[in-house]
Amino acid sequence: MQGLFITGTSTGVGKTHIGALLAKALSERNIRVIPRKPAESGCSRVDGELVPEDARALMSAANFGGELPDVCRYMFEPPVSPARAARLAGSTVTTADLVEVCRHGSEQGFVMVEGAGGFYSPLSEDGLNADLAAALQLPVLLVAEDALGVLNQVLLNVEAIEARGLKLIGVVLNRLETDTDAQMDNAEDLRERLECAVYVQPHNASRLPDALVDAIASLHTSVPA
């Protein structure tokens, strides 16, 4: 199984934004991206149907020809963790269920899996995002907001990722605000303390750093037709 697991230091740090830009960039390099957001909560309801906006964004960016339920099988309306949202809906979703979603059709290309919330956020009845990542054994890309306090958040998450025996391909510092303190350089501070690459994504930039795309593309090897 070739692919990538995208996680974050928390919710709202821009995982889907980064994932969508990455899916588009890889597709432009003729890499077939198989997007997977196996569980999504906080879904909107349109004409009585739940719509997972994150999954739809990934699907569109990847130009994925499948159906939306192929990308996101477990959709919930309450804006809480998928584990709690499933419980509120009276259903049970296990880590094994989520693994099945991610592995289905994985032989057809490069599987890009996006978690929900942070690395240690509950994702299923019996597991965290961390448990799904460990089960899939995919390289991990960590997304964080480039803001005060991110050093602690990133270092804790990196320690957790490495404790699971997973390969951390890099950290993306996503700038959600236009203005940042000129005295603050989180990227430099993290590079002094981490062995993995650290990338900065400028506010509202429409493309990812070339070095980041190169690093992810290097994980893909052509599969004979």
N, C-alpha and C positions, 0 to 999 in steps of 0.2 A: 504494500500500500504506500504510494507516494503522496506526499502532501504536507500540510502545515496546520498547526493548531494555534489559533489566535486567541489570546486571553488578555485580560487587563488587570490593572491594580485595583479597579473598582468599576462600578457602572458609570456610564456617562463620560468616559474618557476618549471615546471616538473609535472603538474597535471596528464598528461597521464601516465608518468612513474610510479608515485605513484599509480594511479588507476589500471594500469595493474598488478603491484605487488600485490595489494590488491585483485583484482579479482582472481588471481592465488592462493593466500593464502586461500581465502574463499572457492574456489572450492576444494582445498585439504582437507578442513574440511567438504566436502560433502554439502556445501551450494550452491544451484543453483543460479548463478549470471546472471541477465538480464542486459547486458550493454546497455547504451543509451548515445549517443552523438548526440542529436537531430539536431543540426546545426553545420556545420564545414566549415570554409573558408580556403583559402590557400591550397586547394586540388591539388594534382598533376593530370596530364592528361596522361593516358596510353591507347594507341590504340583508342584514341578519347573519352574515358570514364573517368569521374572524379573519383579519388580514395581518400577517406578520410582516411589518414594514422592513425590519432588518433583513429578513430572509429574502424579501422581494428585491431589496436594493442589491444584495449580493448576486441574486439570480440575474438581474438586469445587467449588472456590470460584467458578469462572466459570459453574457450572451448564451446562457444555459438553455438548452432546448427541451428540458424535462418539464414536469409540472411542479407547482409550488409546494405541494405536500411531499415531493421527493426531497426538497431542500429542507423543509420544516414540517415534520410529521406531528409534533406536539405543540399546539397553539393554545394560549390561555389569555383571557382578558384582564384579570387583575394585575396591576403594575407592581408585583412582588416577585420574589424568586420563583422560578419555574417549579421547584419542589413544593412550595407552599401553594402556588396557583393550582397545581394539579390536585392537591389535597382539597382545596376549596371547591374544585370542580367535581370532586368525588371520584377521581381516577388515580391510578397508580402508574408511575413511570419509573423504571429502573435504569441503572447505568447500562445494563445489558441491552435494553430497548434502544438507548441512544447510540450504543456501539453499532447495533444493527442498521440504524438509519445512516450512519456515517460510512459503513462498509458497503452498503448496497450500491452497486454500480461503480465502486471505487477503481475497478480495473480499467475503466474507460478513460481515465485521465488523472490529473493532479487534484487531489481532494483538499479543499480549503474548508476547515472546520472552525466555526466561530462559537465560542462559549457564550455564557450569559452572566453578566456581572463580573466579579473578580475571580481569581484563580481558586480561592477557597470558598466561593459562594455556593450554597446548596443548589444542585442542578437536577437531582432526581431523588426518589424516595430513599435510596440507599447510598447516595454519593454526592461528591462535590464536582465542580469543573475539573479539579485536579485528578479525580478518579477517572473521568472520561479521558483526559489527556494521557494518563498512565496506561489505560486499557488500549488506546490507539497507538501509543508509542510513536507519535509524530513529533518532529521538531517543533519547538514553541517560539512564537513571536509575542513579546510582551509589549502592550500599549499602555502608556501612562500620560497623564496631563502634565505638560511642562509648566509647573507652578511650584510655589513654595511648599515644601513638605514632601516633594516627590522623591527625594533621595531615600528617605526612610521607607517609603512605600515600595520603591523599586527594589531596594536591597533585601527587604523582607520577602518579596515575591520571588526574587532570584534564588534566594536560599530555599524557599519552598519548592520551586521548580527543580532545582538540582537535587533536593532530597528525594524526589520521586524518580531520580535516575533519567531525567529527560534532557534532551539537547536543547539548549537555549540558543536560537539562531541570532537573536538580537533584541534590543529594546528600542522602541519608537517613542520619543518624547513629542507628543502632539500638542501644538500650541492652539488652545481654544480661544485665547484672548489676543487682541491686536497688540496690546502693550505689555511688555514684560520689564521687570527691573533690570536695568543695564548692568547692575553689579552682580546679578545672578547668572551663573553658567552651569546649569544642572548637567548638561552633556559632558563638559570637561570634568566635573566632579565625579560623575559616574564612570567615565573612562579610566580614571585613576584607580577605581576600585573594582572594576569588572573586567573579565577576560573576553566577554562577547562584544560585538559591535553595538554602538549607540548612535541612533539616527535622530535628527531633528526634523519634524514636519512643520513647515511654516503655516501660519494661520491662513486658512482658506486656500491653500495651494491646491492646484488641480492635478498635480502629479507628485509621485513619491520620489525621493532621492534615487538616482540611478544605481548607486551602490547597494541600496536595499533591494531593489528589484533584481539586480544581478545575483545577490546572495540567495534570494528565494528561488530564482530560476535555476540556480546551480543544483538545487535539490531534485530537479526533474531530469529524468532520463527518458529518451524516446522508447515507446512501447511499440513493437511491430504490429502492424495492422492485421 
